[in-house]
Amino acid sequence: MTNNHDDRDPKKGNGFGDHDLVPDATAEIKGMAKEGLDHPSTKPVLTGAAVGAIAGGILPVVTWPLGLVAGAGFMLYKRLRP
């Protein structure tokens, strides 16, 4: 009986694959800023921001600006890591 958890290659990262999330997000945000609504990520991120703001307005614990940022951040993450 072998243990498959011990034979992971340490050069392949931490096993989660998110070691380059920040550079990917930075490049995506810069692309969205340059191309505007023509960039493929702009509309889903704006939709997530709108849904988050509405949810923040409805929920008593969360304010709408926090919901807006959370919704946009979630959709950006889902665009980077589907």
Residue frames relative to the residue before (quaternion, step in Angstrom):
aa qw qx qy qz dx dy dz
M 1.0000 0.0000 0.0000 0.0000 0.00 0.00 0.00
T 0.1470 -0.8094 0.5656 0.0575 3.59 -0.69 1.09
N 0.3618 -0.7037 0.5712 0.2182 3.50 -1.21 0.57
N 0.2822 -0.8034 0.5056 0.1393 3.59 -0.40 1.22
H 0.5870 0.5990 -0.3753 0.3948 3.61 1.16 -0.33
D 0.6740 0.5183 -0.2976 0.4342 3.60 1.12 -0.52
D 0.7157 0.4634 -0.2629 0.4516 3.59 1.13 -0.45
R 0.3154 0.7384 -0.5307 0.2713 3.59 1.07 0.63
D 0.4504 -0.6762 0.5127 0.2776 3.54 -1.08 0.73
P 0.3785 -0.7525 0.4826 0.2399 3.64 -0.57 1.05
K 0.5949 0.5789 -0.3707 0.4166 3.61 1.18 -0.35
K 0.6382 0.5472 -0.3233 0.4345 3.60 1.21 -0.32
G 0.6637 -0.5143 0.3095 0.4464 3.60 1.15 0.30
N 0.7271 -0.4567 0.3150 0.4044 3.52 -1.29 -0.34
G 0.6107 -0.5708 0.3554 0.4183 3.60 1.20 0.10
F 0.6685 0.4862 -0.3029 0.4744 3.58 1.25 -0.21
G 0.3803 -0.7699 0.4477 0.2494 3.61 1.14 -0.46
D 0.6054 0.5745 -0.3654 0.4122 3.63 1.16 0.17
H 0.3265 0.7803 -0.4863 0.2191 3.57 1.17 0.39
D 0.7539 0.3307 -0.2029 0.5302 3.61 1.16 -0.39
L 0.2482 0.8060 -0.5029 0.1893 3.58 1.11 0.60
V 0.6772 0.5086 -0.3063 0.4346 3.61 0.85 -0.92
P 0.6774 0.4539 -0.3268 0.4778 3.66 0.82 -0.76
D 0.6297 0.5262 -0.3387 0.4603 3.60 1.03 -0.69
A 0.6627 0.4956 -0.3029 0.4727 3.58 0.96 -0.87
T 0.6361 0.5272 -0.3314 0.4555 3.59 0.99 -0.79
A 0.6662 0.4894 -0.3001 0.4760 3.58 0.92 -0.86
E 0.6509 0.5156 -0.3165 0.4586 3.59 0.99 -0.79
I 0.6657 0.4929 -0.3017 0.4721 3.60 0.94 -0.86
K 0.6387 0.5085 -0.3291 0.4746 3.60 1.00 -0.76
G 0.6473 0.5141 -0.3155 0.4660 3.59 1.00 -0.79
M 0.6484 0.5040 -0.3128 0.4773 3.57 1.02 -0.80
A 0.6527 0.5132 -0.3170 0.4585 3.60 1.01 -0.75
K 0.6889 0.4803 -0.2831 0.4632 3.60 0.99 -0.78
E 0.7834 0.3652 -0.1768 0.4708 3.58 0.84 -0.99
G 0.3434 -0.7635 0.4868 0.2491 3.59 1.18 -0.33
L 0.8301 -0.1849 0.1484 0.5046 3.57 -0.95 -0.87
D 0.5658 0.5942 -0.3933 0.4149 3.61 1.24 -0.15
H 0.5662 0.5823 -0.3889 0.4348 3.60 1.22 -0.32
P 0.5156 -0.6895 0.4088 0.3027 3.62 -0.86 0.89
S 0.6833 0.4871 -0.3023 0.4521 3.63 1.12 -0.37
T 0.5273 0.6780 -0.4092 0.3078 3.59 1.15 -0.42
K 0.7047 0.4810 -0.2866 0.4357 3.60 0.73 -0.99
P 0.6746 0.4644 -0.3328 0.4675 3.67 0.83 -0.74
V 0.6479 0.5075 -0.3307 0.4619 3.61 1.00 -0.73
L 0.6540 0.4923 -0.3172 0.4788 3.61 0.98 -0.75
T 0.6208 0.5270 -0.3362 0.4731 3.59 1.07 -0.70
G 0.6511 0.5056 -0.3077 0.4750 3.59 0.98 -0.83
A 0.6330 0.5231 -0.3272 0.4676 3.57 1.05 -0.74
A 0.6615 0.5029 -0.3079 0.4634 3.58 0.97 -0.84
V 0.6542 0.4976 -0.3137 0.4755 3.59 0.95 -0.86
G 0.6529 0.5126 -0.3105 0.4632 3.59 0.98 -0.80
A 0.6516 0.5069 -0.3184 0.4658 3.58 1.00 -0.78
I 0.6438 0.5050 -0.3198 0.4777 3.59 1.00 -0.77
A 0.6545 0.4945 -0.3127 0.4789 3.57 0.95 -0.86
G 0.6441 0.5188 -0.3175 0.4640 3.58 1.04 -0.73
G 0.6514 0.5066 -0.3125 0.4705 3.56 1.11 -0.62
I 0.6816 0.4816 -0.2814 0.4736 3.57 1.11 -0.67
L 0.7040 0.4607 -0.2737 0.4661 3.58 0.89 -0.92
P 0.4532 -0.7239 0.4474 0.2654 3.60 -0.85 0.88
V 0.6753 0.5142 -0.3020 0.4341 3.62 1.12 -0.50
V 0.7546 0.3591 -0.1748 0.5206 3.59 1.07 -0.77
T 0.3388 -0.7228 0.5602 0.2213 3.59 -0.98 0.81
W 0.6444 -0.5575 0.3474 0.3914 3.59 -1.15 0.42
P 0.6327 0.5114 -0.3843 0.4365 3.69 0.92 -0.54
L 0.6349 0.5141 -0.3280 0.4743 3.57 1.04 -0.74
G 0.6465 0.5123 -0.3119 0.4715 3.59 1.00 -0.78
L 0.6232 0.5451 -0.3285 0.4545 3.57 1.05 -0.80
V 0.6918 0.4640 -0.2762 0.4794 3.58 0.85 -0.98
A 0.6577 0.5093 -0.3150 0.4570 3.58 0.95 -0.84
G 0.6651 0.5027 -0.3054 0.4601 3.60 0.93 -0.84
A 0.6633 0.4861 -0.3052 0.4801 3.58 0.95 -0.84
G 0.6581 0.5149 -0.3092 0.4541 3.58 0.97 -0.83
F 0.6458 0.5200 -0.3167 0.4607 3.56 1.00 -0.82
M 0.6915 0.4674 -0.2911 0.4676 3.58 0.87 -0.89
L 0.6122 0.5245 -0.3568 0.4720 3.60 1.07 -0.63
Y 0.6415 0.5143 -0.3213 0.4698 3.57 0.97 -0.82
K 0.6730 0.4882 -0.3002 0.4676 3.61 0.93 -0.85
R 0.6170 0.5178 -0.3506 0.4778 3.62 1.14 -0.50
L 0.6959 0.4627 -0.2728 0.4768 3.58 1.05 -0.77
R 0.7978 0.1379 -0.0364 0.5858 3.58 1.01 -0.87
P 0.1134 -0.8506 0.5092 0.0652 3.61 0.28 1.21
